[in-house]
C-alpha cells in the first residue's frame, strides 16, 4: 500500500458521514494533491442526490454525463394522467466559489418532449439545493445535504478557527464522460 492509499484510508477513518466517505474513496488522492483535480461520478450523483428526489410524482429520475454536457431524464406522474416522460440537457454556465457563495450555474439547453416551465419548476422543487430562473439553474453547493458537513469543516490556524473552504477555491469545473471533473486552488 502506497503513501496516498494510506493517507486516503486515514482520512476516511475520521469522516463520520457515510456519503462523504464514499466520495473520498472515489477520489484519487494523488491527482488531488499533484494535479489539484477531483472527480464526481454520475453513479455517485445518481445514488446520493437523484434517487432521493423520487416520490409519488417523480417516479423515475436519472443522470448521464457526457463531454461538455449532461442529461437528466425521468417520468412525472400526475393524478389521472399516465406518467409524463421528460428529459433535459444542460451545460455548466458558470460558478462562484468564494467564502460568501459556493454555487454552480447550469444552463438548460434542451427540454423535451415538451418545453414546459411547470415541469421544469416541479422537478427543481424536488431538489432543495436547486433554484430556477428562466433557463438557468443555480445549484447552491452549501445546501446540498451531503456536502453541508464538508463545507462546515473548521480548522485551527495560528490560534484562530477558520472555515477550511475559505482557503480553497474551485478553479474549473467540466462535464466529462460519466463524471464531473473539477480543479481546485488555494487562496492565500
C-alpha positions in Angstrom: 0.0 0.0 0.0 1.5 3.3 -1.1 1.6 6.6 0.8 -1.5 8.0 -1.0 -3.6 4.9 -0.2 -2.6 5.1 3.5 -3.4 8.8 3.7 -6.7 8.2 2.0 -7.5 5.4 4.5 -6.7 7.7 7.5 -8.9 10.5 6.1 -11.9 8.2 5.6 -11.5 6.8 9.1 -12.1 10.4 10.5 -15.2 11.2 8.4 -18.5 10.5 10.1 -20.8 11.0 7.2 -21.0 7.7 5.1 -21.8 9.6 1.9 -18.7 11.7 2.3 -16.7 8.6 3.0 -17.9 7.2 -0.4 -17.0 10.4 -2.2 -13.5 10.5 -0.6 -12.9 6.8 -1.5 -13.8 7.6 -5.2 -11.1 10.3 -5.3 -7.5 9.7 -6.5 -5.7 11.5 -3.6 -2.6 11.5 -5.8 -4.5 13.5 -8.5 -6.0 15.8 -5.9 -2.6 16.6 -4.4 -0.5 16.7 -7.6 -2.9 17.9 -10.2 -5.4 19.6 -7.8 -8.1 17.6 -9.6 -11.2 15.8 -8.2 -13.9 13.7 -9.8 -17.5 13.0 -9.0 -19.0 10.1 -10.9 -22.5 10.0 -12.3 -23.1 6.8 -10.2 -22.4 8.9 -7.1 -24.7 11.7 -8.2 -27.5 9.2 -9.0 -27.2 7.4 -5.7 -26.7 10.3 -3.3 -28.9 13.0 -5.0 -31.3 12.0 -7.7 -32.6 8.8 -6.1 -33.6 11.0 -3.1 -35.8 13.1 -5.2 -38.1 10.2 -6.1 -41.6 10.4 -4.6 -45.2 9.9 -5.7 -44.9 12.5 -8.5 -41.4 11.8 -9.8 -41.3 8.1 -10.4 -38.1 7.8 -12.4 -35.0 10.1 -12.4 -31.6 9.5 -13.9 -28.5 11.5 -15.0 -26.0 10.8 -17.7 -22.8 12.9 -18.2 -21.0 13.4 -21.5 -18.2 15.5 -22.8 -19.4 19.1 -22.3 -23.0 18.4 -21.3 -25.2 16.4 -19.1 -28.7 15.0 -19.4 -31.4 14.3 -16.8 -34.4 12.1 -17.7 -37.3 10.8 -15.8 -41.1 10.4 -15.5 -43.5 12.6 -13.7 -46.9 11.2 -12.6 -49.9 13.4 -12.3 -53.2 12.2 -10.7 -55.3 10.8 -13.5 -52.7 11.0 -16.3 -50.1 8.4 -17.2 -46.5 9.1 -16.3 -45.1 12.0 -18.4 -41.5 11.4 -19.6 -39.2 14.3 -19.6 -35.5 15.0 -20.4 -33.3 18.0 -20.3 -29.7 18.6 -21.4 -27.6 21.1 -19.6 -24.2 22.7 -19.6 -22.1 24.4 -17.0 -22.7 28.1 -17.5 -20.6 29.5 -14.6 -19.7 29.2 -11.0 -18.9 31.2 -7.9 -16.7 29.6 -5.2 -16.0 32.3 -2.6 -16.4 32.5 1.2 -19.8 34.1 0.6 -21.2 31.8 -2.0 -20.5 28.4 -3.4 -22.7 28.0 -6.5 -22.7 26.4 -9.9 -24.9 27.8 -12.7 -26.3 25.2 -15.1 -27.9 26.3 -18.4 -30.8 24.2 -19.7 -30.1 23.7 -23.4 -33.0 21.4 -24.5 -36.0 20.3 -22.6 -38.3 17.7 -24.1 -40.6 16.2 -25.2 -42.4 19.4 -24.3 -40.7 22.5 -23.0 -42.9 23.4 -20.2 -42.0 25.8 -17.3 -44.3 24.0 -14.9 -42.5 20.7 -15.5 -39.1 22.3 -15.0 -40.2 24.1 -11.9 -41.8 20.9 -10.5 -38.6 18.9 -10.9 -36.5 21.7 -9.4 -38.8 21.9 -6.4 -38.0 18.3 -5.6 -34.3 19.1 -5.3 -33.9 21.7 -2.5 -30.5 22.9 -3.4 -31.6 24.0 -6.9 -33.4 27.1 -8.0 -34.6 28.1 -11.4 -34.6 31.5 -13.2 -35.6 31.1 -16.8 -33.2 28.6 -18.4 -30.6 29.0 -15.7 -30.5 26.6 -12.7 -28.5 27.6 -9.7 -27.0 24.8 -7.6 -26.1 26.0 -4.1 -23.4 23.6 -3.0 -23.7 24.7 0.6 -27.3 23.5 0.7 -26.5 20.0 -0.8 -27.3 17.7 2.2 -24.2 15.5 1.6 -21.9 18.5 1.3 -23.1 20.7 4.1 -20.9 18.9 6.7 -17.9 19.1 4.4 -18.3 22.9 3.8 -18.8 23.5 7.5 -15.5 21.9 8.5 -13.3 24.3 10.5 -9.6 24.2 11.2 -7.4 25.9 13.8 -4.7 28.0 12.3 -2.5 30.4 14.3 -4.8 30.3 17.3 -7.9 31.1 15.1 -10.6 28.9 13.9 -11.3 29.2 10.2 -13.6 27.5 7.7 -11.2 25.3 5.6 -13.2 26.1 2.5 -12.4 29.8 2.8 -8.8 28.8 1.9 -9.8 26.7 -1.2 -11.3 27.8 -4.5 -12.9 25.9 -7.3 -11.0 27.0 -10.5 -12.5 24.8 -13.2 -15.5 22.6 -13.5 -16.3 20.5 -16.5 -18.5 17.6 -17.6 -16.8 14.6 -19.0 -17.9 11.1 -20.0 -19.5 9.7 -16.8 -18.1 12.3 -14.4 -17.7 15.9 -13.3 -14.1 16.9 -13.1 -13.0 19.9 -11.1 -9.8 21.7 -10.3 -9.1 23.4 -7.0 -6.7 26.1 -6.0 -5.5 27.6 -2.7 -6.5 31.1 -1.7 -3.6 33.0 0.0 
